[in-house]
Amino acid sequence: MDPATRQPRSAGVAEGRDPSSRPGRPLAPDANTLLLARADIEALMDQSAYVDAVKAGFRASAEGRTQSPAPLHLPVDGGGFHAKGARLGEAGGFVALKFNGNFPGNPAREGLPTIQGAVLLCDARNGRLLAILDSIEVTLKRTAAASALAAQFLARANARTAAFCGCGEQAREHLRFLARERDLARVLAWDLDPQAADRFAKQMAAELGIDVHRSRDMREATTTSEIVVTCTSSRAPFLGVGDVRPGTFVAAVGADSPQKSEIAPALLARSKLVVDVLEQCAEFGDLHHAIEAGAMTVDGVHASIAELVAGEKPGRTDEHEITIFDSTGTAIEDVAAAVAIYQRARAARRGLVVDFGERAANATTRSNA
């Protein structure tokens, strides 16, 4: 074995292809698995890379080059676990499986992140485990990237004001990504916890050089903004018809399980609705609740984000229409992001190399000694 493979922070494998190349085919074979921590991923990927990866994933979906079964949701006291998987690429390609724990009370109660887990990236031709990636970084960034991509099609080109309902880490990432898509001049932050909104406003104003302030009243924030982002763990809709003005783009991010809901069915029914995955949103997105309430059917959905990316459906066509992106989080985003990260890690020789086969062989030898 090449001595470089024994270095703890070097991938020590053959050089990969250009990381910007089209995803869909694994790199040259190598027996090792890369462990990529959050710091590794953060160093390898910027916001443009995530948006490009997610866009490529949705384009592949529109072209029939992806496969993604229904997610698994396992509720437990105080939270739940999600497992999402998808295949990307023709002639084998890649498969990614993400397993996350989602516990909204963790930050206050345990001092732990709300979301924790891992992404497994495999070679779809033979099942080889290519990489294990931290899922906190992937989930935060790919979710914000999907909303930023949706904003390209659905937000007014001259939008300069935004409101954030929910001021956690997902809101921070969304502001970072959206500030690259639109020239934001003023942001209002609202949260059930006023101190959380204060912290968000202070941090993001200093980081981005944007006028960010806490709003004491949600409706005041949303009715004076052209972009509204909802990223909460709410189990009841709180954004209704009277809470947004004509021409608003809403990125609805929080309803990632059947129990969660942010957007009132009446508002959803009156808006141009775009979904990440139609079948998934009908099962546990805000669309799910609108269908259950009898406010609309799946036929009322304008398009999927994949259809917008592929040019099969238009995005915003009217300066006064309200547009909503129902984002439940899809494994297509996970596999597209994981492939981009893996390719960059191989090219940069970054990550901790693990030979699971060698470890298993050694363990067998010890147990038989």
C-alpha positions in Angstrom: 0.0 0.0 0.0 1.2 3.5 -0.8 2.5 5.1 2.4 0.3 8.1 1.7 -2.8 6.1 2.4 -1.7 5.8 6.0 -1.7 9.6 6.6 -4.7 10.4 8.8 -5.8 13.5 6.9 -4.9 12.5 3.3 -7.2 10.6 1.0 -4.1 8.9 -0.5 -6.0 7.7 -3.6 -5.7 8.1 -7.3 -6.5 11.6 -8.5 -10.1 12.1 -9.4 -11.7 13.8 -12.3 -12.5 17.5 -12.4 -14.9 18.0 -9.5 -17.1 20.2 -11.7 -17.7 17.4 -14.2 -21.1 16.0 -14.7 -22.1 13.6 -11.9 -23.2 10.1 -12.6 -20.1 7.8 -12.8 -17.9 6.7 -9.9 -14.2 7.6 -10.0 -11.4 5.1 -10.6 -11.7 2.1 -8.2 -10.1 2.2 -4.8 -10.7 -0.2 -1.9 -10.7 2.5 0.8 -13.6 4.6 2.2 -13.3 8.3 2.9 -14.5 9.7 6.2 -15.4 13.4 5.7 -16.1 15.4 8.8 -18.0 18.7 8.9 -14.7 20.7 8.7 -13.6 18.8 5.6 -16.9 19.4 3.8 -17.0 23.0 4.7 -13.5 23.5 3.3 -14.4 21.7 0.1 -17.7 23.3 -0.8 -18.8 26.8 -1.2 -22.4 28.1 -1.8 -22.1 28.0 -5.6 -20.9 24.4 -5.5 -24.0 23.4 -3.5 -26.4 25.2 -5.8 -24.7 23.7 -8.9 -24.8 20.2 -7.4 -28.5 20.5 -6.4 -29.4 21.9 -9.8 -27.6 19.0 -11.5 -29.4 16.6 -9.3 -32.8 18.0 -10.2 -31.9 18.2 -13.9 -30.9 14.5 -13.7 -34.3 13.8 -12.1 -36.1 15.5 -14.9 -34.1 13.4 -17.4 -35.0 10.2 -15.7 -31.5 9.6 -14.4 -32.4 9.4 -10.7 -34.3 7.0 -8.5 -35.6 7.8 -5.0 -38.0 5.7 -2.9 -40.2 7.1 -0.2 -38.4 8.1 2.9 -38.6 6.2 6.2 -39.7 8.2 9.2 -39.5 6.7 12.7 -41.1 9.0 15.4 -39.8 8.8 19.0 -40.3 10.9 22.1 -39.0 14.3 21.5 -38.1 13.9 17.9 -37.7 11.3 15.2 -35.3 9.6 12.7 -35.4 9.9 9.0 -33.8 7.7 6.3 -33.7 8.9 2.7 -32.0 7.3 -0.2 -31.5 8.0 -3.9 -29.5 6.9 -7.0 -27.9 9.3 -9.3 -26.5 8.7 -12.8 -26.8 6.2 -15.6 -24.8 2.9 -16.0 -24.6 2.3 -12.3 -23.7 5.7 -10.9 -23.9 6.5 -7.2 -26.3 5.7 -4.4 -26.5 7.8 -1.2 -28.4 7.0 2.0 -28.8 9.6 4.7 -29.8 8.7 8.2 -30.7 11.6 10.5 -32.0 12.1 14.0 -34.1 15.3 14.3 -34.7 16.5 17.8 -35.9 20.1 18.0 -35.3 20.3 21.8 -31.7 19.3 21.6 -30.0 22.8 21.7 -31.9 23.9 24.8 -32.1 20.6 26.6 -29.0 18.7 25.6 -26.6 21.3 24.2 -26.6 19.2 21.0 -27.6 20.1 17.4 -31.2 19.6 16.3 -30.0 17.4 13.4 -27.3 14.7 13.6 -26.5 11.8 11.4 -24.4 10.5 8.5 -24.6 10.2 4.7 -23.3 7.0 3.1 -22.2 7.3 -0.5 -21.8 4.0 -2.5 -20.8 2.9 -5.9 -24.1 1.7 -7.5 -22.3 -0.8 -9.7 -21.0 -3.0 -6.9 -22.1 -1.6 -3.6 -18.7 -0.4 -2.5 -18.8 2.2 0.3 -17.1 5.3 -1.1 -17.5 7.8 1.7 -19.2 8.5 5.0 -20.1 12.2 5.4 -21.3 14.3 8.2 -24.9 15.0 7.6 -25.3 18.2 9.5 -23.3 20.2 7.0 -24.8 18.4 4.0 -28.4 18.8 5.3 -28.1 22.5 6.2 -26.4 23.5 3.0 -28.3 21.4 0.4 -31.6 22.6 1.9 -30.6 26.2 1.6 -29.2 25.6 -1.8 -32.6 24.1 -3.0 -34.4 27.2 -1.7 -31.8 29.5 -3.4 -32.3 27.6 -6.6 -36.1 27.9 -6.3 -35.6 31.7 -5.7 -33.9 32.0 -9.1 -37.2 30.9 -10.7 -39.8 32.2 -8.2 -38.6 35.3 -6.5 -39.0 38.7 -8.1 -35.7 39.8 -9.7 -35.7 43.1 -7.9 -36.6 41.6 -4.4 -34.6 43.4 -1.7 -36.4 42.6 1.5 -36.8 39.3 3.3 -38.5 37.9 6.5 -37.4 34.9 8.4 -39.8 32.9 10.6 -37.7 30.8 12.8 -34.1 31.8 13.5 -32.1 28.7 13.9 -29.1 27.4 12.0 -31.3 26.6 8.9 -32.4 30.2 8.8 -28.8 31.4 8.9 -27.8 29.2 6.0 -30.8 30.3 4.0 -29.9 34.0 4.5 -26.4 33.3 3.4 -27.6 31.6 0.2 -30.4 33.9 -0.6 -28.2 37.0 -0.2 -26.2 35.6 -3.1 -29.3 35.3 -5.3 -30.9 38.7 -4.5 -29.4 42.0 -3.5 -31.0 42.1 0.0 -31.0 45.4 1.7 -33.3 44.7 4.7 -34.1 41.5 6.7 -36.6 41.1 9.5 -36.2 38.1 11.9 -39.1 36.7 13.9 -39.0 33.8 16.3 -41.2 32.5 19.2 -38.0 33.0 21.2 -37.1 36.7 21.0 -33.6 36.1 22.1 -33.0 33.7 19.3 -34.2 36.4 16.8 -31.9 38.9 18.5 -28.9 36.6 18.2 -29.7 35.9 14.5 -30.1 39.6 13.7 -26.8 40.5 15.4 -24.8 37.7 13.9 -26.1 37.9 10.4 -25.9 41.7 10.2 -22.2 41.6 11.2 -21.5 38.7 8.9 -23.2 39.9 5.7 -23.3 43.7 6.2 -27.0 43.7 5.7 -29.6 45.6 7.8 -31.0 42.7 9.9 -33.4 43.5 12.8 -35.7 41.5 15.1 -39.4 42.0 14.4 -41.7 41.8 17.4 -44.7 40.9 15.2 -44.6 38.2 12.5 -47.2 39.7 10.3 -45.5 43.0 10.3 -42.3 41.3 9.1 -43.9 39.1 6.4 -46.3 41.7 4.9 -43.5 44.1 4.4 -41.1 41.6 2.7 -40.8 40.2 -0.8 -39.2 37.0 0.3 -40.4 34.9 3.3 -38.6 31.9 4.7 -40.3 29.6 7.2 -38.0 27.2 8.9 -39.6 26.1 12.1 -40.7 22.9 13.8 -44.3 24.1 14.0 -47.1 21.6 14.1 -49.8 24.1 13.2 -49.9 26.5 10.2 -49.0 30.1 11.1 -48.6 31.8 7.7 -52.0 32.6 6.2 -53.5 34.5 3.3 -53.4 37.8 5.2 -49.7 37.4 6.1 -48.1 37.9 2.7 -48.4 40.6 0.1 -48.8 40.1 -3.7 -45.6 39.3 -5.4 -44.1 37.4 -2.4 -41.9 34.3 -2.7 -42.2 31.9 0.2 -39.7 29.2 0.9 -41.5 26.8 3.2 -38.8 24.6 4.7 -40.0 23.3 8.1 -42.6 20.6 7.2 -40.3 17.7 6.7 -42.6 15.1 8.5 -46.4 14.5 8.5 -46.8 16.2 11.9 -45.3 19.5 10.9 -47.1 22.3 9.2 -46.3 26.0 8.5 -48.4 27.3 5.6 -52.2 27.6 5.8 -54.0 25.5 3.3 -55.9 28.5 1.9 -52.6 30.3 1.2 -51.2 27.3 -0.5 -54.3 26.9 -2.7 -54.2 30.6 -3.8 -50.5 30.6 -4.7 -48.3 29.2 -7.5 -47.0 26.1 -5.8 -43.7 24.4 -6.7 -42.6 21.3 -4.8 -39.3 19.5 -4.5 -40.9 16.0 -5.0 -44.6 15.8 -5.7 -45.3 12.4 -4.2 -43.3 13.3 -1.1 -44.9 16.6 -0.5 -48.4 15.0 -0.9 -47.4 12.6 1.9 -45.8 15.0 4.5 -45.2 18.5 3.2 -47.5 21.5 3.6 -49.2 20.2 0.5 -50.2 17.2 2.5 -52.1 19.3 5.0 -53.8 21.3 2.2 -55.0 18.1 0.6 -56.2 16.7 3.9 -58.1 20.0 4.5 -59.8 19.8 1.1 -58.2 23.1 0.0 -56.5 21.6 -3.1 -55.4 18.5 -4.9 -52.1 17.5 -6.5 -53.5 18.8 -9.7 -53.3 22.3 -8.2 -49.5 22.1 -8.0 -47.8 24.2 -10.7 -44.6 22.2 -11.1 -41.7 20.4 -9.4 -38.4 22.2 -9.1 -37.0 19.6 -11.5 -39.5 20.8 -14.2 -38.4 24.4 -13.7 -34.7 23.5 -14.0 -35.3 21.5 -17.1 -37.4 24.3 -18.7 -40.5 22.1 -18.9 -42.6 24.6 -16.8 -42.1 28.4 -16.2 -41.3 29.9 -12.9 -42.7 33.3 -12.0 -44.7 34.9 -14.8 -46.4 37.7 -13.0 -44.9 40.3 -10.7 -48.0 40.1 -8.4 -48.4 36.4 -8.0 -47.5 34.7 -4.7 -45.1 31.8 -5.3 -44.4 29.1 -2.7 -41.7 26.4 -2.7 -42.8 23.4 -0.6 -39.4 22.0 0.4 -39.6 18.6 2.3 -36.0 17.7 1.6 -35.2 15.0 -0.9 -32.5 12.4 -1.2 -31.8 13.7 -4.7 -30.3 16.7 -3.1 -28.3 14.5 -0.7 -26.8 12.3 -3.4 -26.0 15.2 -5.7 -24.2 17.1 -2.9 -22.5 13.9 -1.6 -21.1 13.2 -5.1 -19.8 16.7 -5.5 -18.1 16.6 -2.1 -16.6 13.2 -2.8 -15.2 14.2 -6.1 -13.7 17.3 -4.6 -12.2 15.4 -1.7 -10.6 12.9 -4.0 -9.1 15.7 -6.1 -7.9 17.6 -3.0 -6.7 14.4 -1.2 -8.8 15.4 1.8 -10.5 13.1 4.3 -9.6 10.3 6.7 -9.0 7.0 4.9 -10.5 3.8 6.3 -10.1 0.3 5.0 -13.0 -1.5 6.5 -12.0 -4.7 4.8 -8.6 -4.7 6.4 -10.1 -3.9 9.8 -12.5 -6.7 9.5 -9.8 -9.1 8.5 -7.7 -8.1 11.5 -10.6 -8.5 13.8 -11.3 -12.0 12.5 -7.6 -12.9 13.0 -7.7 -11.7 16.6 -10.9 -13.5 17.4 -9.5 -16.8 16.1 -6.1 -16.4 17.8 
